[in-house]
Amino acid sequence: MQFRKWMMVPVFAMGLLISFSPAAFAVDENIPEVNPYSGDKKAIRSGRSWYRNICANCHGGRADGQGERGTGADLRKFKKGFQSYVQIVLDGRKVKGRIQYMPGWRGVIKDKDIYEIGAYLETLAKEGANWK
């Protein structure tokens, strides 16, 4: 049997599939599975303050994605879970086809403050969101 170039297409496609699978985006093992500040009233107040000063420009004052500097993700509908939220805040996120992207805040915002922002965002979550 003679090898043909078109036979490489399935192999290439499988390689792409594997490289973009969820396992390829491993979450830092130091990030807790659940937010340690979830439901903590003091942390929620602090998180609201952090959110308004850092996040609201892009994600909107109500976390609905309608910020002054464009449209960010609607964080009330966030479905990726707490660990993914923290990882995205730390490392940023680019979405194919979008000009805007989430910048990484690693080294700028402390983990504690990111967790507090998450605790605040949990209070705004719509049904079906996954902040836990």
TIBARO-511301 format. One line per field, with one value per atom (N, C-alpha, C): residue in three letters; atom name; x, y, z. Coordinates in pm, whole numbers. Layout:
residues N
rest = [ALA | ...] .
atom = [CA | ...] .
px = [X | ...] .
py = [Y | ...] .
pz = [Z | ...] .
This chain:
residues 132
rest = [MET | MET | MET | GLN | GLN | GLN | PHE | PHE | PHE | ARG | ARG | ARG | LYS | LYS | LYS | TRP | TRP | TRP | MET | MET | MET | MET | MET | MET | VAL | VAL | VAL | PRO | PRO | PRO | VAL | VAL | VAL | PHE | PHE | PHE | ALA | ALA | ALA | MET | MET | MET | GLY | GLY | GLY | LEU | LEU | LEU | LEU | LEU | LEU | ILE | ILE | ILE | SER | SER | SER | PHE | PHE | PHE | SER | SER | SER | PRO | PRO | PRO | ALA | ALA | ALA | ALA | ALA | ALA | PHE | PHE | PHE | ALA | ALA | ALA | VAL | VAL | VAL | ASP | ASP | ASP | GLU | GLU | GLU | ASN | ASN | ASN | ILE | ILE | ILE | PRO | PRO | PRO | GLU | GLU | GLU | VAL | VAL | VAL | ASN | ASN | ASN | PRO | PRO | PRO | TYR | TYR | TYR | SER | SER | SER | GLY | GLY | GLY | ASP | ASP | ASP | LYS | LYS | LYS | LYS | LYS | LYS | ALA | ALA | ALA | ILE | ILE | ILE | ARG | ARG | ARG | SER | SER | SER | GLY | GLY | GLY | ARG | ARG | ARG | SER | SER | SER | TRP | TRP | TRP | TYR | TYR | TYR | ARG | ARG | ARG | ASN | ASN | ASN | ILE | ILE | ILE | CYS | CYS | CYS | ALA | ALA | ALA | ASN | ASN | ASN | CYS | CYS | CYS | HIS | HIS | HIS | GLY | GLY | GLY | GLY | GLY | GLY | ARG | ARG | ARG | ALA | ALA | ALA | ASP | ASP | ASP | GLY | GLY | GLY | GLN | GLN | GLN | GLY | GLY | GLY | GLU | GLU | GLU | ARG | ARG | ARG | GLY | GLY | GLY | THR | THR | THR | GLY | GLY | GLY | ALA | ALA | ALA | ASP | ASP | ASP | LEU | LEU | LEU | ARG | ARG | ARG | LYS | LYS | LYS | PHE | PHE | PHE | LYS | LYS | LYS | LYS | LYS | LYS | GLY | GLY | GLY | PHE | PHE | PHE | GLN | GLN | GLN | SER | SER | SER | TYR | TYR | TYR | VAL | VAL | VAL | GLN | GLN | GLN | ILE | ILE | ILE | VAL | VAL | VAL | LEU | LEU | LEU | ASP | ASP | ASP | GLY | GLY | GLY | ARG | ARG | ARG | LYS | LYS | LYS | VAL | VAL | VAL | LYS | LYS | LYS | GLY | GLY | GLY | ARG | ARG | ARG | ILE | ILE | ILE | GLN | GLN | GLN | TYR | TYR | TYR | MET | MET | MET | PRO | PRO | PRO | GLY | GLY | GLY | TRP | TRP | TRP | ARG | ARG | ARG | GLY | GLY | GLY | VAL | VAL | VAL | ILE | ILE | ILE | LYS | LYS | LYS | ASP | ASP | ASP | LYS | LYS | LYS | ASP | ASP | ASP | ILE | ILE | ILE | TYR | TYR | TYR | GLU | GLU | GLU | ILE | ILE | ILE | GLY | GLY | GLY | ALA | ALA | ALA | TYR | TYR | TYR | LEU | LEU | LEU | GLU | GLU | GLU | THR | THR | THR | LEU | LEU | LEU | ALA | ALA | ALA | LYS | LYS | LYS | GLU | GLU | GLU | GLY | GLY | GLY | ALA | ALA | ALA | ASN | ASN | ASN | TRP | TRP | TRP | LYS | LYS | LYS] .
atom = [N | CA | C | N | CA | C | N | CA | C | N | CA | C | N | CA | C | N | CA | C | N | CA | C | N | CA | C | N | CA | C | N | CA | C | N | CA | C | N | CA | C | N | CA | C | N | CA | C | N | CA | C | N | CA | C | N | CA | C | N | CA | C | N | CA | C | N | CA | C | N | CA | C | N | CA | C | N | CA | C | N | CA | C | N | CA | C | N | CA | C | N | CA | C | N | CA | C | N | CA | C | N | CA | C | N | CA | C | N | CA | C | N | CA | C | N | CA | C | N | CA | C | N | CA | C | N | CA | C | N | CA | C | N | CA | C | N | CA | C | N | CA | C | N | CA | C | N | CA | C | N | CA | C | N | CA | C | N | CA | C | N | CA | C | N | CA | C | N | CA | C | N | CA | C | N | CA | C | N | CA | C | N | CA | C | N | CA | C | N | CA | C | N | CA | C | N | CA | C | N | CA | C | N | CA | C | N | CA | C | N | CA | C | N | CA | C | N | CA | C | N | CA | C | N | CA | C | N | CA | C | N | CA | C | N | CA | C | N | CA | C | N | CA | C | N | CA | C | N | CA | C | N | CA | C | N | CA | C | N | CA | C | N | CA | C | N | CA | C | N | CA | C | N | CA | C | N | CA | C | N | CA | C | N | CA | C | N | CA | C | N | CA | C | N | CA | C | N | CA | C | N | CA | C | N | CA | C | N | CA | C | N | CA | C | N | CA | C | N | CA | C | N | CA | C | N | CA | C | N | CA | C | N | CA | C | N | CA | C | N | CA | C | N | CA | C | N | CA | C | N | CA | C | N | CA | C | N | CA | C | N | CA | C | N | CA | C | N | CA | C | N | CA | C | N | CA | C | N | CA | C | N | CA | C | N | CA | C | N | CA | C | N | CA | C | N | CA | C | N | CA | C | N | CA | C | N | CA | C | N | CA | C | N | CA | C | N | CA | C | N | CA | C | N | CA | C | N | CA | C | N | CA | C | N | CA | C | N | CA | C | N | CA | C | N | CA | C | N | CA | C | N | CA | C | N | CA | C | N | CA | C] .
px = [85 | 0 | 88 | 58 | 137 | 82 | 172 | 134 | 100 | -10 | -53 | -63 | -41 | -45 | -180 | -287 | -419 | -440 | -358 | -370 | -323 | -248 | -198 | -307 | -411 | -517 | -578 | -620 | -677 | -575 | -449 | -346 | -327 | -320 | -306 | -427 | -547 | -669 | -672 | -632 | -629 | -529 | -415 | -316 | -371 | -444 | -508 | -610 | -690 | -792 | -730 | -624 | -557 | -495 | -433 | -365 | -463 | -589 | -687 | -787 | -759 | -849 | -836 | -936 | -928 | -803 | -755 | -636 | -514 | -515 | -403 | -398 | -509 | -516 | -523 | -424 | -422 | -422 | -498 | -508 | -397 | -340 | -235 | -284 | -205 | -245 | -250 | -195 | -198 | -329 | -411 | -538 | -640 | -706 | -806 | -922 | -986 | -1101 | -1220 | -1238 | -1348 | -1289 | -1361 | -1315 | -1320 | -1206 | -1204 | -1279 | -1310 | -1381 | -1529 | -1575 | -1715 | -1808 | -1898 | -1995 | -1942 | -1814 | -1754 | -1788 | -1871 | -1922 | -1811 | -1710 | -1598 | -1522 | -1497 | -1428 | -1511 | -1642 | -1731 | -1726 | -1727 | -1717 | -1584 | -1477 | -1345 | -1340 | -1395 | -1398 | -1476 | -1586 | -1665 | -1581 | -1506 | -1419 | -1310 | -1243 | -1143 | -1205 | -1320 | -1388 | -1414 | -1472 | -1507 | -1384 | -1272 | -1150 | -1071 | -1081 | -997 | -1077 | -1188 | -1258 | -1373 | -1437 | -1560 | -1541 | -1422 | -1401 | -1433 | -1400 | -1426 | -1550 | -1571 | -1681 | -1810 | -1806 | -1925 | -1947 | -2012 | -2039 | -2121 | -2200 | -2284 | -2232 | -2108 | -2043 | -2118 | -2194 | -2275 | -2202 | -2075 | -1996 | -2006 | -2074 | -2091 | -2010 | -1880 | -1791 | -1767 | -1704 | -1674 | -1571 | -1481 | -1374 | -1405 | -1527 | -1564 | -1644 | -1658 | -1737 | -1647 | -1649 | -1580 | -1681 | -1637 | -1728 | -1834 | -1953 | -2059 | -2027 | -1971 | -1923 | -2037 | -2158 | -2272 | -2306 | -2260 | -2289 | -2168 | -2063 | -1937 | -1960 | -1916 | -1946 | -1823 | -1705 | -1583 | -1535 | -1597 | -1556 | -1450 | -1433 | -1344 | -1198 | -1148 | -1008 | -979 | -1068 | -1048 | -1055 | -1146 | -1156 | -1021 | -964 | -837 | -728 | -722 | -620 | -632 | -754 | -775 | -732 | -766 | -725 | -572 | -508 | -363 | -292 | -336 | -264 | -327 | -449 | -518 | -581 | -652 | -720 | -748 | -713 | -747 | -850 | -950 | -1055 | -1042 | -1032 | -1018 | -1132 | -1098 | -1198 | -1235 | -1179 | -1208 | -1082 | -1096 | -983 | -944 | -1044 | -1017 | -979 | -902 | -865 | -850 | -856 | -838 | -689 | -637 | -494 | -467 | -348 | -309 | -270 | -308 | -282 | -183 | -115 | -16 | 91 | 120 | 221 | 167 | 44 | -18 | -120 | -203 | -306 | -271 | -281 | -254 | -365 | -330 | -429 | -548 | -522 | -628 | -729 | -679 | -767 | -846 | -785 | -855 | -967 | -940 | -1041 | -1156 | -1123 | -1227 | -1314 | -1253 | -1331 | -1424 | -1373 | -1455 | -1571 | -1547 | -1654 | -1763 | -1723 | -1820 | -1897 | -1826 | -1892 | -1991 | -1963 | -2058 | -2194 | -2193 | -2319 | -2399 | -2335 | -2403 | -2443 | -2400 | -2417 | -2564 | -2588 | -2720 | -2732 | -2854 | -2876 | -2805 | -2737 | -2663 | -2514 | -2477 | -2335 | -2263 | -2133 | -2056 | -1937 | -1958 | -1850 | -1791 | -1851 | -1808 | -1698] .
py = [-119 | 0 | 124 | 215 | 336 | 444 | 513 | 620 | 745 | 806 | 927 | 1044 | 1165 | 1285 | 1301 | 1267 | 1286 | 1198 | 1094 | 1006 | 1077 | 1186 | 1261 | 1349 | 1379 | 1467 | 1416 | 1289 | 1242 | 1247 | 1218 | 1222 | 1365 | 1461 | 1601 | 1649 | 1613 | 1653 | 1596 | 1473 | 1412 | 1485 | 1523 | 1599 | 1731 | 1801 | 1927 | 1904 | 1801 | 1770 | 1746 | 1669 | 1640 | 1766 | 1849 | 1968 | 2072 | 2070 | 2165 | 2102 | 1984 | 1919 | 1985 | 1972 | 2033 | 1992 | 1871 | 1827 | 1910 | 1969 | 2051 | 2182 | 2220 | 2343 | 2310 | 2244 | 2201 | 2321 | 2309 | 2413 | 2395 | 2505 | 2504 | 2427 | 2331 | 2245 | 2319 | 2439 | 2517 | 2595 | 2598 | 2670 | 2577 | 2625 | 2539 | 2507 | 2393 | 2354 | 2445 | 2491 | 2582 | 2707 | 2815 | 2943 | 2943 | 2963 | 2964 | 3083 | 3184 | 3304 | 3304 | 3198 | 3189 | 3214 | 3310 | 3341 | 3429 | 3463 | 3546 | 3693 | 3753 | 3888 | 3993 | 3983 | 4078 | 4062 | 3938 | 3911 | 3958 | 3941 | 3984 | 4136 | 4209 | 4356 | 4398 | 4333 | 4364 | 4327 | 4212 | 4168 | 4264 | 4317 | 4415 | 4539 | 4585 | 4700 | 4672 | 4556 | 4517 | 4509 | 4445 | 4428 | 4564 | 4655 | 4786 | 4862 | 4847 | 4920 | 4855 | 4724 | 4655 | 4594 | 4533 | 4450 | 4520 | 4615 | 4674 | 4746 | 4799 | 4870 | 4782 | 4655 | 4564 | 4478 | 4433 | 4338 | 4407 | 4539 | 4613 | 4617 | 4721 | 4740 | 4628 | 4560 | 4450 | 4314 | 4313 | 4190 | 4128 | 4210 | 4161 | 4166 | 4208 | 4212 | 4343 | 4441 | 4569 | 4678 | 4676 | 4773 | 4895 | 4996 | 5119 | 5097 | 5002 | 4978 | 4862 | 4830 | 4721 | 4615 | 4504 | 4397 | 4283 | 4255 | 4139 | 4028 | 3920 | 3807 | 3847 | 3792 | 3809 | 3713 | 3765 | 3682 | 3626 | 3675 | 3620 | 3480 | 3450 | 3321 | 3230 | 3263 | 3188 | 3043 | 2949 | 2807 | 2719 | 2778 | 2698 | 2658 | 2708 | 2671 | 2764 | 2757 | 2847 | 2835 | 2714 | 2697 | 2759 | 2740 | 2799 | 2951 | 3003 | 3148 | 3203 | 3143 | 3192 | 3180 | 3068 | 3048 | 3152 | 3184 | 3285 | 3422 | 3457 | 3587 | 3594 | 3489 | 3488 | 3497 | 3415 | 3401 | 3472 | 3521 | 3585 | 3483 | 3533 | 3442 | 3516 | 3453 | 3505 | 3412 | 3472 | 3394 | 3416 | 3307 | 3314 | 3394 | 3486 | 3566 | 3694 | 3716 | 3839 | 3924 | 4051 | 4143 | 4163 | 4182 | 4203 | 4071 | 4080 | 3960 | 3995 | 3894 | 3909 | 3911 | 4020 | 4022 | 3938 | 3889 | 3815 | 3911 | 3877 | 3963 | 3901 | 3795 | 3729 | 3831 | 3838 | 3932 | 4071 | 4097 | 4229 | 4223 | 4121 | 4102 | 3978 | 3988 | 3874 | 3770 | 3644 | 3536 | 3565 | 3612 | 3643 | 3741 | 3842 | 3942 | 3882 | 3794 | 3725 | 3640 | 3571 | 3488 | 3576 | 3693 | 3784 | 3834 | 3866 | 3907 | 3793 | 3671 | 3553 | 3538 | 3563 | 3555 | 3657 | 3776 | 3878 | 3834 | 3784 | 3743 | 3630 | 3544 | 3437 | 3496 | 3612 | 3674 | 3728 | 3747 | 3799 | 3689 | 3567 | 3456 | 3429 | 3400 | 3358 | 3207 | 3159 | 3015 | 2945 | 2837 | 2761 | 2796 | 2907 | 2943 | 2843 | 2831 | 2738 | 2812 | 2867 | 2934 | 2844 | 2730 | 2645 | 2556] .
pz = [0 | 0 | 0 | -88 | -100 | -6 | 64 | 157 | 76 | 108 | 36 | 135 | 84 | 169 | 238 | 171 | 230 | 352 | 366 | 483 | 610 | 595 | 710 | 772 | 696 | 746 | 877 | 885 | 1012 | 1127 | 1098 | 1201 | 1251 | 1159 | 1194 | 1275 | 1230 | 1300 | 1441 | 1459 | 1592 | 1681 | 1625 | 1703 | 1749 | 1662 | 1702 | 1811 | 1797 | 1896 | 2032 | 2036 | 2162 | 2221 | 2137 | 2189 | 2241 | 2196 | 2245 | 2341 | 2387 | 2482 | 2618 | 2707 | 2839 | 2917 | 2896 | 2968 | 2930 | 2810 | 2767 | 2844 | 2903 | 2980 | 3129 | 3178 | 3317 | 3411 | 3516 | 3616 | 3718 | 3763 | 3864 | 3986 | 4030 | 4142 | 4276 | 4283 | 4407 | 4425 | 4323 | 4332 | 4397 | 4504 | 4570 | 4476 | 4499 | 4415 | 4438 | 4561 | 4593 | 4657 | 4643 | 4696 | 4849 | 4915 | 5061 | 5120 | 5038 | 5086 | 5046 | 4988 | 4946 | 5064 | 5049 | 5154 | 5266 | 5268 | 5372 | 5343 | 5428 | 5403 | 5390 | 5475 | 5468 | 5335 | 5296 | 5170 | 5051 | 5057 | 4949 | 4934 | 5045 | 5040 | 4978 | 5021 | 4967 | 4818 | 4782 | 4643 | 4554 | 4607 | 4531 | 4502 | 4601 | 4583 | 4478 | 4491 | 4392 | 4254 | 4245 | 4116 | 4051 | 4127 | 4072 | 4023 | 4091 | 4055 | 3942 | 3927 | 3829 | 3714 | 3744 | 3646 | 3573 | 3640 | 3587 | 3455 | 3428 | 3301 | 3181 | 3190 | 3077 | 3098 | 3221 | 3248 | 3292 | 3310 | 3348 | 3498 | 3545 | 3687 | 3748 | 3666 | 3715 | 3669 | 3617 | 3569 | 3451 | 3379 | 3267 | 3133 | 3135 | 3013 | 2938 | 2993 | 2926 | 2995 | 2974 | 3037 | 2950 | 3008 | 2935 | 2825 | 2844 | 2747 | 2654 | 2639 | 2549 | 2622 | 2557 | 2616 | 2660 | 2788 | 2843 | 2860 | 2916 | 2941 | 3044 | 3030 | 3129 | 3243 | 3350 | 3460 | 3546 | 3527 | 3600 | 3549 | 3427 | 3363 | 3358 | 3429 | 3424 | 3462 | 3377 | 3398 | 3414 | 3420 | 3420 | 3559 | 3663 | 3799 | 3855 | 3985 | 4057 | 4012 | 3998 | 3959 | 3823 | 3728 | 3595 | 3601 | 3683 | 3701 | 3748 | 3851 | 3905 | 3800 | 3730 | 3628 | 3518 | 3476 | 3371 | 3421 | 3544 | 3598 | 3605 | 3648 | 3660 | 3524 | 3430 | 3304 | 3185 | 3201 | 3091 | 2998 | 2898 | 2806 | 2676 | 2566 | 2434 | 2373 | 2311 | 2247 | 2096 | 2024 | 1878 | 1818 | 1730 | 1662 | 1734 | 1853 | 1927 | 1934 | 1915 | 1923 | 2069 | 2153 | 2296 | 2361 | 2467 | 2541 | 2688 | 2770 | 2914 | 2942 | 2998 | 3032 | 3157 | 3168 | 3288 | 3400 | 3523 | 3637 | 3736 | 3695 | 3782 | 3821 | 3949 | 3998 | 4020 | 3979 | 3998 | 4110 | 4108 | 4210 | 4292 | 4421 | 4509 | 4496 | 4519 | 4513 | 4603 | 4724 | 4820 | 4759 | 4690 | 4630 | 4513 | 4438 | 4329 | 4386 | 4497 | 4562 | 4614 | 4668 | 4718 | 4603 | 4490 | 4373 | 4333 | 4334 | 4303 | 4400 | 4529 | 4629 | 4598 | 4557 | 4518 | 4393 | 4293 | 4170 | 4193 | 4289 | 4323 | 4361 | 4426 | 4471 | 4353 | 4239 | 4120 | 4022 | 4049 | 3954 | 3922 | 3796 | 3750 | 3764 | 3762 | 3769 | 3655 | 3685 | 3586 | 3584 | 3650 | 3657 | 3748 | 3730 | 3812 | 3873 | 3989 | 4061 | 4166 | 4188 | 4300 | 4257] .
